[in-house]
Amino acid sequence: MKKLFAIASLMLLAVSTASSAQAQNKLHLYNWNNYLAAETVQRFEAACKCQLVQSYYGDNEEMLAKLAAGAKGYDLIVPTGNALQSLIKQNALKPIDKSKLSNFKNLNPQYLNTDFDKGNQYSVPYAYTITLLGYNEQKMKELGVPVDSWAAIFDPAILAKIKGKVTVLDSANELMAAALKYLGYSVNDTDEKHWQEAKNVILKAKPYWAAFNGTSYIKGLTVGDIWLVHGYSSDIFQADIDAQKAGRKFRIRHALPKEGAAMSLDSLVIPKDAPRADLAHQFINLVLDGKNSAELTNMIGTGNPNSAALAYIKPEISKNPAIFPDAANAAKLEMLKDLNSKQRRALNRIWTEIRAK
């Protein structure tokens, strides 16, 4: 009898614990740092009467590695295209229930049905960045340096005017993509002859660069030590804000090269084992509202795949053709695809040569 009573007590405790966890009503979001406006968080928590708990990663590789190591408990993740493709291949995601997303209609069709997720079975576009040129407007005008082409960071004749004042991203994928575009190829070209051409372009330009830099180039632009960068559109937006706050006498501007560029589209996805897929759908629908979606763009200058957001985005951002390109320039943007193991090894060899010389 005592044994039965003990078992019953344990069962009641288990139910109580489960109920308690449910009563906590928390949505766990695994996100990029500084990638959700505080106002949006407050609005969601008020609407769902729940708590949004965020944890952060610095790049897609870190996020994928953590999930591969068995990390669980996340309700939403925000992968970039090629990482999304990897998660789908691993059968790690729960299908999106679009019947719960009345605001899905707000998305611009241009950003739907990508090669990474045909039909958007598993993903909902959230925001995008473009890898382009950022520059000190005053210095470029003074020196007569054109910034409408990737030639600005690859042509030694141009670079001679700004030697030591240029940085490029410390990323094989991103820098090779820029060099391939400069040569008239696709960012996803995997012909090794074309890769060798791109490597040679990079090596000829390298002596003129100050550094390979993916972390502190915002500060370099802001203080005026660096005049031209190969970087991300949202970082360049931030550098201009920081320069204005510091009272600098120059502005930091974006330039979208005429040859085209790489674009990174981040999407909201629900892990297969998400504890609160119900809250995840509620969150997705809330951020698909135009006003909510605009808050991220206004905060950090990301591109926005939500057509309904445009009415709420600050004009200086929405009218910036490097963040919101017209149809002709948008057609020249490409998303980087995942490489197979053989291609990764080949690219790693080329990158080692570039960094060593």
Secondary structure, DSSP 4 states (H G I P E B T S, - for coil): -HHHHHHHHHHHHHHHHHHHHHHH-EEEEEEETT-S-HHHHHHHHHHHTSEEEEEEESSHHHHHHHHHTT----SEE--BHHHHHHHHHTT-EEPP-GGG-TTGGGB-GGGSS-TTSGGGSS-EEEEEEEEEEEEEHHHHHHHT---SSTHHHH-HHHHTTSTTSEEE-S-HHHHHHHHHHHTT--TT---HHHHHHHHHHHHHHGGG-SEE-SSSHHHHHHHTS--EEEEEHHHHHHHHHHHHHTT-SS-EEEE--TT-EEEEEEEEBEETT-TTHHHHHHHHHHHTSHHHHHHHHHHH--B--BGGGGGGS-HHHHT-TTTS--HHHHTTEEPPPPPPHHHHHHHHHHHHHHHH-
